[in-house]
Amino acid sequence: MNYGLRHGTVLKLTSGSSSSASDAFTDGTEYIRVVSTIACHIKVAVAPTAAVTTTYLPANEVEIIKVSAGEKIAVLRIGGSDGELYVTELTE
């Protein structure tokens, strides 16, 4: 599916045994594109903490998420091995 959105800054977070969060998204970012090398839990908020009760993101699946100014994303691995979460900031 072609969303017609511009790619901006790319963030790489380690999906580890405890929740880790990004810096706040760049001003003007309206959406983010996320994909992870492993299955993980994610959470988008101003002060997010990913947990086993937050959104499940399967490994190698791309998802587009609407975000607001000042928000961040947090990630928590599922299983015993760390992975990487790639977050691309998108604008119209």
PyMOL Python script that loads the backbone (N, CA, C, O; Angstrom):
from pymol import cmd

cmd.read_pdbstr("""\
ATOM      1  N   MET A   1       0.837  -1.172   0.000  1.00  0.00           N
ATOM      2  CA  MET A   1       0.000   0.000   0.000  1.00  0.00           C
ATOM      3  C   MET A   1       0.883   1.236   0.000  1.00  0.00           C
ATOM      4  O   MET A   1       1.855   1.298   0.753  1.00  0.00           O
ATOM      5  N   ASN A   2       0.566   2.215  -0.826  1.00  0.00           N
ATOM      6  CA  ASN A   2       1.341   3.447  -0.916  1.00  0.00           C
ATOM      7  C   ASN A   2       0.617   4.545  -0.146  1.00  0.00           C
ATOM      8  O   ASN A   2      -0.485   4.944  -0.521  1.00  0.00           O
ATOM      9  N   TYR A   3       1.220   5.022   0.905  1.00  0.00           N
ATOM     10  CA  TYR A   3       0.611   6.056   1.729  1.00  0.00           C
ATOM     11  C   TYR A   3       0.941   7.459   1.237  1.00  0.00           C
ATOM     12  O   TYR A   3       0.279   8.414   1.645  1.00  0.00           O
ATOM     13  N   GLY A   4       1.940   7.617   0.377  1.00  0.00           N
ATOM     14  CA  GLY A   4       2.315   8.927  -0.138  1.00  0.00           C
ATOM     15  C   GLY A   4       2.899   9.845   0.922  1.00  0.00           C
ATOM     16  O   GLY A   4       2.707  11.058   0.848  1.00  0.00           O
ATOM     17  N   LEU A   5       3.598   9.308   1.893  1.00  0.00           N
ATOM     18  CA  LEU A   5       4.176  10.106   2.969  1.00  0.00           C
ATOM     19  C   LEU A   5       5.680  10.242   2.792  1.00  0.00           C
ATOM     20  O   LEU A   5       6.343   9.338   2.284  1.00  0.00           O
ATOM     21  N   ARG A   6       6.211  11.386   3.219  1.00  0.00           N
ATOM     22  CA  ARG A   6       7.657  11.638   3.132  1.00  0.00           C
ATOM     23  C   ARG A   6       8.380  11.005   4.310  1.00  0.00           C
ATOM     24  O   ARG A   6       7.925  11.094   5.451  1.00  0.00           O
ATOM     25  N   HIS A   7       9.494  10.373   4.032  1.00  0.00           N
ATOM     26  CA  HIS A   7      10.328   9.790   5.087  1.00  0.00           C
ATOM     27  C   HIS A   7      11.226  10.867   5.672  1.00  0.00           C
ATOM     28  O   HIS A   7      11.776  11.696   4.947  1.00  0.00           O
ATOM     29  N   GLY A   8      11.369  10.846   6.980  1.00  0.00           N
ATOM     30  CA  GLY A   8      12.230  11.796   7.681  1.00  0.00           C
ATOM     31  C   GLY A   8      13.264  11.055   8.506  1.00  0.00           C
ATOM     32  O   GLY A   8      13.852  10.077   8.043  1.00  0.00           O
ATOM     33  N   THR A   9      13.485  11.514   9.718  1.00  0.00           N
ATOM     34  CA  THR A   9      14.476  10.938  10.619  1.00  0.00           C
ATOM     35  C   THR A   9      14.157   9.475  10.913  1.00  0.00           C
ATOM     36  O   THR A   9      13.000   9.105  11.111  1.00  0.00           O
ATOM     37  N   VAL A  10      15.213   8.645  10.939  1.00  0.00           N
ATOM     38  CA  VAL A  10      15.060   7.237  11.303  1.00  0.00           C
ATOM     39  C   VAL A  10      15.709   7.019  12.668  1.00  0.00           C
ATOM     40  O   VAL A  10      16.872   7.361  12.882  1.00  0.00           O
ATOM     41  N   LEU A  11      14.935   6.443  13.582  1.00  0.00           N
ATOM     42  CA  LEU A  11      15.415   6.127  14.925  1.00  0.00           C
ATOM     43  C   LEU A  11      15.595   4.623  15.042  1.00  0.00           C
ATOM     44  O   LEU A  11      14.812   3.862  14.474  1.00  0.00           O
ATOM     45  N   LYS A  12      16.606   4.187  15.764  1.00  0.00           N
ATOM     46  CA  LYS A  12      16.812   2.760  16.017  1.00  0.00           C
ATOM     47  C   LYS A  12      16.897   2.559  17.516  1.00  0.00           C
ATOM     48  O   LYS A  12      17.776   3.103  18.185  1.00  0.00           O
ATOM     49  N   LEU A  13      15.956   1.755  18.043  1.00  0.00           N
ATOM     50  CA  LEU A  13      15.922   1.453  19.470  1.00  0.00           C
ATOM     51  C   LEU A  13      16.222  -0.013  19.687  1.00  0.00           C
ATOM     52  O   LEU A  13      15.810  -0.858  18.891  1.00  0.00           O
ATOM     53  N   THR A  14      16.936  -0.324  20.759  1.00  0.00           N
ATOM     54  CA  THR A  14      17.151  -1.715  21.130  1.00  0.00           C
ATOM     55  C   THR A  14      15.927  -2.199  21.892  1.00  0.00           C
ATOM     56  O   THR A  14      15.479  -1.570  22.851  1.00  0.00           O
ATOM     57  N   SER A  15      15.402  -3.325  21.446  1.00  0.00           N
ATOM     58  CA  SER A  15      14.278  -3.960  22.116  1.00  0.00           C
ATOM     59  C   SER A  15      14.870  -4.954  23.105  1.00  0.00           C
ATOM     60  O   SER A  15      15.260  -6.060  22.732  1.00  0.00           O
ATOM     61  N   GLY A  16      14.932  -4.549  24.368  1.00  0.00           N
ATOM     62  CA  GLY A  16      15.594  -5.354  25.386  1.00  0.00           C
ATOM     63  C   GLY A  16      14.645  -5.846  26.458  1.00  0.00           C
ATOM     64  O   GLY A  16      13.427  -5.813  26.287  1.00  0.00           O
ATOM     65  N   SER A  17      15.215  -6.305  27.574  1.00  0.00           N
ATOM     66  CA  SER A  17      14.445  -6.903  28.661  1.00  0.00           C
ATOM     67  C   SER A  17      13.712  -5.878  29.525  1.00  0.00           C
ATOM     68  O   SER A  17      12.884  -6.252  30.357  1.00  0.00           O
ATOM     69  N   SER A  18      14.007  -4.593  29.337  1.00  0.00           N
ATOM     70  CA  SER A  18      13.251  -3.540  30.003  1.00  0.00           C
ATOM     71  C   SER A  18      12.854  -2.502  28.962  1.00  0.00           C
ATOM     72  O   SER A  18      13.506  -2.372  27.925  1.00  0.00           O
ATOM     73  N   SER A  19      11.798  -1.773  29.236  1.00  0.00           N
ATOM     74  CA  SER A  19      11.279  -0.786  28.294  1.00  0.00           C
ATOM     75  C   SER A  19      12.312   0.301  28.030  1.00  0.00           C
ATOM     76  O   SER A  19      12.944   0.809  28.956  1.00  0.00           O
ATOM     77  N   SER A  20      12.477   0.651  26.763  1.00  0.00           N
ATOM     78  CA  SER A  20      13.330   1.789  26.402  1.00  0.00           C
ATOM     79  C   SER A  20      12.535   2.683  25.460  1.00  0.00           C
ATOM     80  O   SER A  20      11.783   2.197  24.615  1.00  0.00           O
ATOM     81  N   ALA A  21      12.707   4.007  25.612  1.00  0.00           N
ATOM     82  CA  ALA A  21      11.921   4.972  24.851  1.00  0.00           C
ATOM     83  C   ALA A  21      12.818   5.841  23.976  1.00  0.00           C
ATOM     84  O   ALA A  21      13.990   6.067  24.276  1.00  0.00           O
ATOM     85  N   SER A  22      12.231   6.317  22.891  1.00  0.00           N
ATOM     86  CA  SER A  22      12.911   7.230  21.979  1.00  0.00           C
ATOM     87  C   SER A  22      12.895   8.643  22.547  1.00  0.00           C
ATOM     88  O   SER A  22      12.267   8.906  23.572  1.00  0.00           O
ATOM     89  N   ASP A  23      13.587   9.537  21.876  1.00  0.00           N
ATOM     90  CA  ASP A  23      13.416  10.957  22.116  1.00  0.00           C
ATOM     91  C   ASP A  23      12.076  11.362  21.497  1.00  0.00           C
ATOM     92  O   ASP A  23      11.491  10.594  20.733  1.00  0.00           O
ATOM     93  N   ALA A  24      11.595  12.552  21.819  1.00  0.00           N
ATOM     94  CA  ALA A  24      10.349  13.038  21.229  1.00  0.00           C
ATOM     95  C   ALA A  24      10.519  13.152  19.715  1.00  0.00           C
ATOM     96  O   ALA A  24      11.597  13.485  19.225  1.00  0.00           O
ATOM     97  N   PHE A  25       9.447  12.872  18.986  1.00  0.00           N
ATOM     98  CA  PHE A  25       9.489  12.955  17.531  1.00  0.00           C
ATOM     99  C   PHE A  25       9.724  14.404  17.092  1.00  0.00           C
ATOM    100  O   PHE A  25       9.342  15.349  17.782  1.00  0.00           O
ATOM    101  N   THR A  26      10.356  14.551  15.939  1.00  0.00           N
ATOM    102  CA  THR A  26      10.662  15.854  15.363  1.00  0.00           C
ATOM    103  C   THR A  26       9.378  16.633  15.107  1.00  0.00           C
ATOM    104  O   THR A  26       8.363  16.048  14.731  1.00  0.00           O
ATOM    105  N   ASP A  27       9.416  17.956  15.311  1.00  0.00           N
ATOM    106  CA  ASP A  27       8.249  18.797  15.014  1.00  0.00           C
ATOM    107  C   ASP A  27       7.789  18.554  13.586  1.00  0.00           C
ATOM    108  O   ASP A  27       8.608  18.469  12.671  1.00  0.00           O
ATOM    109  N   GLY A  28       6.495  18.444  13.397  1.00  0.00           N
ATOM    110  CA  GLY A  28       5.928  18.217  12.071  1.00  0.00           C
ATOM    111  C   GLY A  28       5.683  16.754  11.750  1.00  0.00           C
ATOM    112  O   GLY A  28       5.016  16.443  10.763  1.00  0.00           O
ATOM    113  N   THR A  29       6.215  15.843  12.571  1.00  0.00           N
ATOM    114  CA  THR A  29       5.982  14.419  12.334  1.00  0.00           C
ATOM    115  C   THR A  29       4.518  14.111  12.628  1.00  0.00           C
ATOM    116  O   THR A  29       4.016  14.405  13.712  1.00  0.00           O
ATOM    117  N   GLU A  30       3.836  13.511  11.643  1.00  0.00           N
ATOM    118  CA  GLU A  30       2.413  13.198  11.790  1.00  0.00           C
ATOM    119  C   GLU A  30       2.163  11.704  11.954  1.00  0.00           C
ATOM    120  O   GLU A  30       1.168  11.292  12.550  1.00  0.00           O
ATOM    121  N   TYR A  31       3.068  10.907  11.422  1.00  0.00           N
ATOM    122  CA  TYR A  31       2.955   9.452  11.474  1.00  0.00           C
ATOM    123  C   TYR A  31       4.348   8.886  11.696  1.00  0.00           C
ATOM    124  O   TYR A  31       5.351   9.556  11.451  1.00  0.00           O
ATOM    125  N   ILE A  32       4.397   7.645  12.161  1.00  0.00           N
ATOM    126  CA  ILE A  32       5.658   6.917  12.201  1.00  0.00           C
ATOM    127  C   ILE A  32       5.450   5.563  11.540  1.00  0.00           C
ATOM    128  O   ILE A  32       4.362   4.989  11.583  1.00  0.00           O
ATOM    129  N   ARG A  33       6.510   5.071  10.933  1.00  0.00           N
ATOM    130  CA  ARG A  33       6.542   3.730  10.342  1.00  0.00           C
ATOM    131  C   ARG A  33       7.438   2.908  11.240  1.00  0.00           C
ATOM    132  O   ARG A  33       8.597   3.268  11.447  1.00  0.00           O
ATOM    133  N   VAL A  34       6.925   1.799  11.787  1.00  0.00           N
ATOM    134  CA  VAL A  34       7.722   0.972  12.684  1.00  0.00           C
ATOM    135  C   VAL A  34       7.854  -0.446  12.130  1.00  0.00           C
ATOM    136  O   VAL A  34       6.925  -0.984  11.528  1.00  0.00           O
ATOM    137  N   VAL A  35       9.023  -1.034  12.347  1.00  0.00           N
ATOM    138  CA  VAL A  35       9.280  -2.431  12.025  1.00  0.00           C
ATOM    139  C   VAL A  35      10.361  -2.922  12.984  1.00  0.00           C
ATOM    140  O   VAL A  35      11.308  -2.199  13.293  1.00  0.00           O
ATOM    141  N   SER A  36      10.207  -4.155  13.445  1.00  0.00           N
ATOM    142  CA  SER A  36      11.135  -4.709  14.430  1.00  0.00           C
ATOM    143  C   SER A  36      11.733  -6.012  13.917  1.00  0.00           C
ATOM    144  O   SER A  36      11.094  -6.756  13.173  1.00  0.00           O
ATOM    145  N   THR A  37      12.969  -6.273  14.328  1.00  0.00           N
ATOM    146  CA  THR A  37      13.632  -7.517  13.948  1.00  0.00           C
ATOM    147  C   THR A  37      13.140  -8.699  14.768  1.00  0.00           C
ATOM    148  O   THR A  37      13.379  -9.851  14.405  1.00  0.00           O
ATOM    149  N   ILE A  38      12.446  -8.418  15.883  1.00  0.00           N
ATOM    150  CA  ILE A  38      11.874  -9.466  16.739  1.00  0.00           C
ATOM    151  C   ILE A  38      10.462  -9.049  17.169  1.00  0.00           C
ATOM    152  O   ILE A  38      10.104  -7.875  17.077  1.00  0.00           O
ATOM    153  N   ALA A  39       9.677  -9.997  17.630  1.00  0.00           N
ATOM    154  CA  ALA A  39       8.369  -9.666  18.195  1.00  0.00           C
ATOM    155  C   ALA A  39       8.583  -8.830  19.455  1.00  0.00           C
ATOM    156  O   ALA A  39       9.486  -9.103  20.246  1.00  0.00           O
ATOM    157  N   CYS A  40       7.740  -7.805  19.632  1.00  0.00           N
ATOM    158  CA  CYS A  40       7.912  -6.915  20.776  1.00  0.00           C
ATOM    159  C   CYS A  40       6.588  -6.250  21.140  1.00  0.00           C
ATOM    160  O   CYS A  40       5.588  -6.389  20.435  1.00  0.00           O
ATOM    161  N   HIS A  41       6.608  -5.533  22.245  1.00  0.00           N
ATOM    162  CA  HIS A  41       5.488  -4.694  22.656  1.00  0.00           C
ATOM    163  C   HIS A  41       5.914  -3.248  22.475  1.00  0.00           C
ATOM    164  O   HIS A  41       7.060  -2.894  22.753  1.00  0.00           O
ATOM    165  N   ILE A  42       4.981  -2.398  22.003  1.00  0.00           N
ATOM    166  CA  ILE A  42       5.285  -0.984  21.820  1.00  0.00           C
ATOM    167  C   ILE A  42       4.201  -0.132  22.473  1.00  0.00           C
ATOM    168  O   ILE A  42       3.082  -0.588  22.711  1.00  0.00           O
ATOM    169  N   LYS A  43       4.568   1.121  22.754  1.00  0.00           N
ATOM    170  CA  LYS A  43       3.604   2.082  23.298  1.00  0.00           C
ATOM    171  C   LYS A  43       4.023   3.470  22.849  1.00  0.00           C
ATOM    172  O   LYS A  43       5.191   3.842  22.961  1.00  0.00           O
ATOM    173  N   VAL A  44       3.053   4.242  22.336  1.00  0.00           N
ATOM    174  CA  VAL A  44       3.287   5.625  21.939  1.00  0.00           C
ATOM    175  C   VAL A  44       2.547   6.519  22.924  1.00  0.00           C
ATOM    176  O   VAL A  44       1.353   6.336  23.161  1.00  0.00           O
ATOM    177  N   ALA A  45       3.260   7.492  23.498  1.00  0.00           N
ATOM    178  CA  ALA A  45       2.681   8.446  24.451  1.00  0.00           C
ATOM    179  C   ALA A  45       3.723   9.532  24.725  1.00  0.00           C
ATOM    180  O   ALA A  45       4.844   9.461  24.221  1.00  0.00           O
ATOM    181  N   VAL A  46       3.356  10.526  25.515  1.00  0.00           N
ATOM    182  CA  VAL A  46       4.307  11.571  25.890  1.00  0.00           C
ATOM    183  C   VAL A  46       5.404  10.991  26.778  1.00  0.00           C
ATOM    184  O   VAL A  46       6.571  11.357  26.642  1.00  0.00           O
ATOM    185  N   ALA A  47       5.036  10.090  27.684  1.00  0.00           N
ATOM    186  CA  ALA A  47       5.999   9.417  28.566  1.00  0.00           C
ATOM    187  C   ALA A  47       5.688   7.916  28.553  1.00  0.00           C
ATOM    188  O   ALA A  47       5.158   7.387  29.530  1.00  0.00           O
ATOM    189  N   PRO A  48       6.015   7.224  27.446  1.00  0.00           N
ATOM    190  CA  PRO A  48       5.593   5.828  27.300  1.00  0.00           C
ATOM    191  C   PRO A  48       6.465   4.832  28.054  1.00  0.00           C
ATOM    192  O   PRO A  48       7.668   5.031  28.226  1.00  0.00           O
ATOM    193  N   THR A  49       5.823   3.756  28.498  1.00  0.00           N
ATOM    194  CA  THR A  49       6.522   2.583  29.011  1.00  0.00           C
ATOM    195  C   THR A  49       5.869   1.372  28.359  1.00  0.00           C
ATOM    196  O   THR A  49       4.679   1.126  28.557  1.00  0.00           O
ATOM    197  N   ALA A  50       6.627   0.626  27.593  1.00  0.00           N
ATOM    198  CA  ALA A  50       6.113  -0.595  26.970  1.00  0.00           C
ATOM    199  C   ALA A  50       6.061  -1.700  28.014  1.00  0.00           C
ATOM    200  O   ALA A  50       6.944  -1.813  28.865  1.00  0.00           O
ATOM    201  N   ALA A  51       5.014  -2.512  27.935  1.00  0.00           N
ATOM    202  CA  ALA A  51       4.817  -3.606  28.891  1.00  0.00           C
ATOM    203  C   ALA A  51       4.125  -4.756  28.162  1.00  0.00           C
ATOM    204  O   ALA A  51       3.706  -4.612  27.014  1.00  0.00           O
ATOM    205  N   VAL A  52       4.010  -5.883  28.833  1.00  0.00           N
ATOM    206  CA  VAL A  52       3.360  -7.051  28.222  1.00  0.00           C
ATOM    207  C   VAL A  52       1.886  -6.794  27.923  1.00  0.00           C
ATOM    208  O   VAL A  52       1.258  -7.575  27.208  1.00  0.00           O
ATOM    209  N   THR A  53       1.338  -5.730  28.451  1.00  0.00           N
ATOM    210  CA  THR A  53      -0.070  -5.387  28.213  1.00  0.00           C
ATOM    211  C   THR A  53      -0.250  -4.338  27.105  1.00  0.00           C
ATOM    212  O   THR A  53      -1.382  -3.980  26.782  1.00  0.00           O
ATOM    213  N   THR A  54       0.851  -3.841  26.519  1.00  0.00           N
ATOM    214  CA  THR A  54       0.733  -2.832  25.461  1.00  0.00           C
ATOM    215  C   THR A  54       0.750  -3.504  24.089  1.00  0.00           C
ATOM    216  O   THR A  54       0.876  -4.725  23.994  1.00  0.00           O
ATOM    217  N   THR A  55       0.624  -2.720  23.044  1.00  0.00           N
ATOM    218  CA  THR A  55       0.466  -3.212  21.679  1.00  0.00           C
ATOM    219  C   THR A  55       1.555  -4.199  21.277  1.00  0.00           C
ATOM    220  O   THR A  55       2.744  -3.955  21.484  1.00  0.00           O
ATOM    221  N   TYR A  56       1.129  -5.311  20.702  1.00  0.00           N
ATOM    222  CA  TYR A  56       2.030  -6.349  20.189  1.00  0.00           C
ATOM    223  C   TYR A  56       2.399  -6.014  18.753  1.00  0.00           C
ATOM    224  O   TYR A  56       1.524  -5.732  17.933  1.00  0.00           O
ATOM    225  N   LEU A  57       3.692  -6.045  18.445  1.00  0.00           N
ATOM    226  CA  LEU A  57       4.184  -5.852  17.083  1.00  0.00           C
ATOM    227  C   LEU A  57       4.940  -7.107  16.672  1.00  0.00           C
ATOM    228  O   LEU A  57       5.993  -7.400  17.238  1.00  0.00           O
ATOM    229  N   PRO A  58       4.421  -7.860  15.693  1.00  0.00           N
ATOM    230  CA  PRO A  58       5.128  -9.069  15.238  1.00  0.00           C
ATOM    231  C   PRO A  58       6.459  -8.704  14.565  1.00  0.00           C
ATOM    232  O   PRO A  58       6.625  -7.590  14.069  1.00  0.00           O
ATOM    233  N   ALA A  59       7.376  -9.626  14.554  1.00  0.00           N
ATOM    234  CA  ALA A  59       8.663  -9.416  13.886  1.00  0.00           C
ATOM    235  C   ALA A  59       8.459  -9.185  12.395  1.00  0.00           C
ATOM    236  O   ALA A  59       7.627  -9.832  11.760  1.00  0.00           O
ATOM    237  N   ASN A  60       9.229  -8.256  11.849  1.00  0.00           N
ATOM    238  CA  ASN A  60       9.299  -7.981  10.410  1.00  0.00           C
ATOM    239  C   ASN A  60       7.984  -7.528   9.786  1.00  0.00           C
ATOM    240  O   ASN A  60       7.797  -7.660   8.576  1.00  0.00           O
ATOM    241  N   GLU A  61       7.075  -6.998  10.593  1.00  0.00           N
ATOM    242  CA  GLU A  61       5.807  -6.454  10.092  1.00  0.00           C
ATOM    243  C   GLU A  61       5.865  -4.929  10.172  1.00  0.00           C
ATOM    244  O   GLU A  61       6.210  -4.372  11.214  1.00  0.00           O
ATOM    245  N   VAL A  62       5.531  -4.259   9.076  1.00  0.00           N
ATOM    246  CA  VAL A  62       5.538  -2.800   9.043  1.00  0.00           C
ATOM    247  C   VAL A  62       4.176  -2.282   9.491  1.00  0.00           C
ATOM    248  O   VAL A  62       3.135  -2.771   9.051  1.00  0.00           O
ATOM    249  N   GLU A  63       4.199  -1.289  10.367  1.00  0.00           N
ATOM    250  CA  GLU A  63       2.962  -0.653  10.811  1.00  0.00           C
ATOM    251  C   GLU A  63       3.143   0.860  10.757  1.00  0.00           C
ATOM    252  O   GLU A  63       4.206   1.377  11.101  1.00  0.00           O
ATOM    253  N   ILE A  64       2.102   1.565  10.325  1.00  0.00           N
ATOM    254  CA  ILE A  64       2.083   3.025  10.299  1.00  0.00           C
ATOM    255  C   ILE A  64       1.191   3.481  11.454  1.00  0.00           C
ATOM    256  O   ILE A  64       0.067   3.003  11.607  1.00  0.00           O
ATOM    257  N   ILE A  65       1.706   4.417  12.272  1.00  0.00           N
ATOM    258  CA  ILE A  65       0.985   4.869  13.464  1.00  0.00           C
ATOM    259  C   ILE A  65       0.880   6.391  13.444  1.00  0.00           C
ATOM    260  O   ILE A  65       1.870   7.079  13.197  1.00  0.00           O
ATOM    261  N   LYS A  66      -0.310   6.918  13.703  1.00  0.00           N
ATOM    262  CA  LYS A  66      -0.533   8.359  13.832  1.00  0.00           C
ATOM    263  C   LYS A  66       0.032   8.808  15.174  1.00  0.00           C
ATOM    264  O   LYS A  66      -0.202   8.165  16.197  1.00  0.00           O
ATOM    265  N   VAL A  67       0.786   9.929  15.169  1.00  0.00           N
ATOM    266  CA  VAL A  67       1.375  10.450  16.402  1.00  0.00           C
ATOM    267  C   VAL A  67       1.108  11.944  16.517  1.00  0.00           C
ATOM    268  O   VAL A  67       0.700  12.588  15.551  1.00  0.00           O
ATOM    269  N   SER A  68       1.342  12.484  17.698  1.00  0.00           N
ATOM    270  CA  SER A  68       1.170  13.912  17.967  1.00  0.00           C
ATOM    271  C   SER A  68       2.481  14.512  18.445  1.00  0.00           C
ATOM    272  O   SER A  68       3.397  13.794  18.848  1.00  0.00           O
ATOM    273  N   ALA A  69       2.562  15.825  18.398  1.00  0.00           N
ATOM    274  CA  ALA A  69       3.760  16.545  18.844  1.00  0.00           C
ATOM    275  C   ALA A  69       4.089  16.169  20.287  1.00  0.00           C
ATOM    276  O   ALA A  69       3.195  16.058  21.127  1.00  0.00           O
ATOM    277  N   GLY A  70       5.365  15.976  20.565  1.00  0.00           N
ATOM    278  CA  GLY A  70       5.824  15.681  21.919  1.00  0.00           C
ATOM    279  C   GLY A  70       5.788  14.221  22.309  1.00  0.00           C
ATOM    280  O   GLY A  70       6.277  13.857  23.378  1.00  0.00           O
ATOM    281  N   GLU A  71       5.213  13.367  21.455  1.00  0.00           N
ATOM    282  CA  GLU A  71       5.136  11.947  21.802  1.00  0.00           C
ATOM    283  C   GLU A  71       6.442  11.226  21.490  1.00  0.00           C
ATOM    284  O   GLU A  71       7.285  11.709  20.734  1.00  0.00           O
ATOM    285  N   LYS A  72       6.577  10.045  22.106  1.00  0.00           N
ATOM    286  CA  LYS A  72       7.725   9.165  21.934  1.00  0.00           C
ATOM    287  C   LYS A  72       7.186   7.756  21.746  1.00  0.00           C
ATOM    288  O   LYS A  72       5.987   7.519  21.896  1.00  0.00           O
ATOM    289  N   ILE A  73       8.073   6.820  21.418  1.00  0.00           N
ATOM    290  CA  ILE A  73       7.699   5.412  21.360  1.00  0.00           C
ATOM    291  C   ILE A  73       8.613   4.626  22.289  1.00  0.00           C
ATOM    292  O   ILE A  73       9.808   4.904  22.393  1.00  0.00           O
ATOM    293  N   ALA A  74       8.029   3.641  22.962  1.00  0.00           N
ATOM    294  CA  ALA A  74       8.806   2.747  23.827  1.00  0.00           C
ATOM    295  C   ALA A  74       8.648   1.323  23.318  1.00  0.00           C
ATOM    296  O   ALA A  74       7.642   0.983  22.694  1.00  0.00           O
ATOM    297  N   VAL A  75       9.651   0.492  23.590  1.00  0.00           N
ATOM    298  CA  VAL A  75       9.655  -0.882  23.106  1.00  0.00           C
ATOM    299  C   VAL A  75      10.157  -1.823  24.197  1.00  0.00           C
ATOM    300  O   VAL A  75      11.008  -1.462  25.009  1.00  0.00           O
ATOM    301  N   LEU A  76       9.608  -3.043  24.195  1.00  0.00           N
ATOM    302  CA  LEU A  76      10.000  -4.109  25.120  1.00  0.00           C
ATOM    303  C   LEU A  76      10.011  -5.423  24.354  1.00  0.00           C
ATOM    304  O   LEU A  76       9.028  -5.765  23.696  1.00  0.00           O
ATOM    305  N   ARG A  77      11.106  -6.159  24.431  1.00  0.00           N
ATOM    306  CA  ARG A  77      11.214  -7.418  23.685  1.00  0.00           C
ATOM    307  C   ARG A  77      10.264  -8.483  24.227  1.00  0.00           C
ATOM    308  O   ARG A  77       9.805  -8.422  25.368  1.00  0.00           O
ATOM    309  N   ILE A  78       9.989  -9.453  23.370  1.00  0.00           N
ATOM    310  CA  ILE A  78       9.296 -10.671  23.773  1.00  0.00           C
ATOM    311  C   ILE A  78      10.304 -11.798  23.589  1.00  0.00           C
ATOM    312  O   ILE A  78      10.881 -11.931  22.510  1.00  0.00           O
ATOM    313  N   GLY A  79      10.525 -12.605  24.607  1.00  0.00           N
ATOM    314  CA  GLY A  79      11.508 -13.678  24.508  1.00  0.00           C
ATOM    315  C   GLY A  79      12.821 -13.284  25.145  1.00  0.00           C
ATOM    316  O   GLY A  79      12.917 -12.263  25.826  1.00  0.00           O
ATOM    317  N   GLY A  80      13.841 -14.112  24.914  1.00  0.00           N
ATOM    318  CA  GLY A  80      15.108 -13.943  25.596  1.00  0.00           C
ATOM    319  C   GLY A  80      16.201 -13.221  24.842  1.00  0.00           C
ATOM    320  O   GLY A  80      17.285 -13.021  25.390  1.00  0.00           O
ATOM    321  N   SER A  81      15.956 -12.819  23.594  1.00  0.00           N
ATOM    322  CA  SER A  81      17.006 -12.169  22.799  1.00  0.00           C
ATOM    323  C   SER A  81      16.602 -10.754  22.416  1.00  0.00           C
ATOM    324  O   SER A  81      15.452 -10.495  22.060  1.00  0.00           O
ATOM    325  N   ASP A  82      17.572  -9.839  22.496  1.00  0.00           N
ATOM    326  CA  ASP A  82      17.330  -8.457  22.094  1.00  0.00           C
ATOM    327  C   ASP A  82      17.143  -8.362  20.581  1.00  0.00           C
ATOM    328  O   ASP A  82      17.569  -9.236  19.826  1.00  0.00           O
ATOM    329  N   GLY A  83      16.500  -7.288  20.168  1.00  0.00           N
ATOM    330  CA  GLY A  83      16.320  -6.994  18.743  1.00  0.00           C
ATOM    331  C   GLY A  83      16.381  -5.496  18.528  1.00  0.00           C
ATOM    332  O   GLY A  83      16.743  -4.742  19.432  1.00  0.00           O
ATOM    333  N   GLU A  84      16.029  -5.070  17.335  1.00  0.00           N
ATOM    334  CA  GLU A  84      16.054  -3.654  16.992  1.00  0.00           C
ATOM    335  C   GLU A  84      14.684  -3.222  16.496  1.00  0.00           C
ATOM    336  O   GLU A  84      14.043  -3.936  15.725  1.00  0.00           O
ATOM    337  N   LEU A  85      14.233  -2.048  16.940  1.00  0.00           N
ATOM    338  CA  LEU A  85      13.020  -1.421  16.445  1.00  0.00           C
ATOM    339  C   LEU A  85      13.436  -0.221  15.618  1.00  0.00           C
ATOM    340  O   LEU A  85      14.126   0.672  16.109  1.00  0.00           O
ATOM    341  N   TYR A  86      13.017  -0.201  14.360  1.00  0.00           N
ATOM    342  CA  TYR A  86      13.317   0.911  13.469  1.00  0.00           C
ATOM    343  C   TYR A  86      12.068   1.768  13.338  1.00  0.00           C
ATOM    344  O   TYR A  86      10.989   1.273  13.015  1.00  0.00           O
ATOM    345  N   VAL A  87      12.232   3.066  13.596  1.00  0.00           N
ATOM    346  CA  VAL A  87      11.125   4.015  13.580  1.00  0.00           C
ATOM    347  C   VAL A  87      11.460   5.107  12.576  1.00  0.00           C
ATOM    348  O   VAL A  87      12.460   5.808  12.734  1.00  0.00           O
ATOM    349  N   THR A  88      10.637   5.259  11.547  1.00  0.00           N
ATOM    350  CA  THR A  88      10.836   6.313  10.558  1.00  0.00           C
ATOM    351  C   THR A  88       9.759   7.367  10.750  1.00  0.00           C
ATOM    352  O   THR A  88       8.568   7.055  10.719  1.00  0.00           O
ATOM    353  N   GLU A  89      10.172   8.620  10.950  1.00  0.00           N
ATOM    354  CA  GLU A  89       9.221   9.704  11.083  1.00  0.00           C
ATOM    355  C   GLU A  89       8.683  10.059   9.691  1.00  0.00           C
ATOM    356  O   GLU A  89       9.447  10.135   8.729  1.00  0.00           O
ATOM    357  N   LEU A  90       7.371  10.273   9.589  1.00  0.00           N
ATOM    358  CA  LEU A  90       6.715  10.527   8.305  1.00  0.00           C
ATOM    359  C   LEU A  90       5.915  11.833   8.356  1.00  0.00           C
ATOM    360  O   LEU A  90       5.323  12.173   9.380  1.00  0.00           O
ATOM    361  N   THR A  91       5.911  12.555   7.233  1.00  0.00           N
ATOM    362  CA  THR A  91       5.091  13.751   7.085  1.00  0.00           C
ATOM    363  C   THR A  91       4.368  13.690   5.753  1.00  0.00           C
ATOM    364  O   THR A  91       4.740  12.922   4.867  1.00  0.00           O
ATOM    365  N   GLU A  92       3.327  14.509   5.618  1.00  0.00           N
ATOM    366  CA  GLU A  92       2.578  14.547   4.350  1.00  0.00           C
ATOM    367  C   GLU A  92       3.297  15.404   3.346  1.00  0.00           C
ATOM    368  O   GLU A  92       2.827  15.561   2.219  1.00  0.00           O
TER     369      GLU A  92
END
""", "prot")
cmd.dss("prot")
cmd.show_as("cartoon", "prot")
cmd.util.cbc("prot")
cmd.orient("prot")
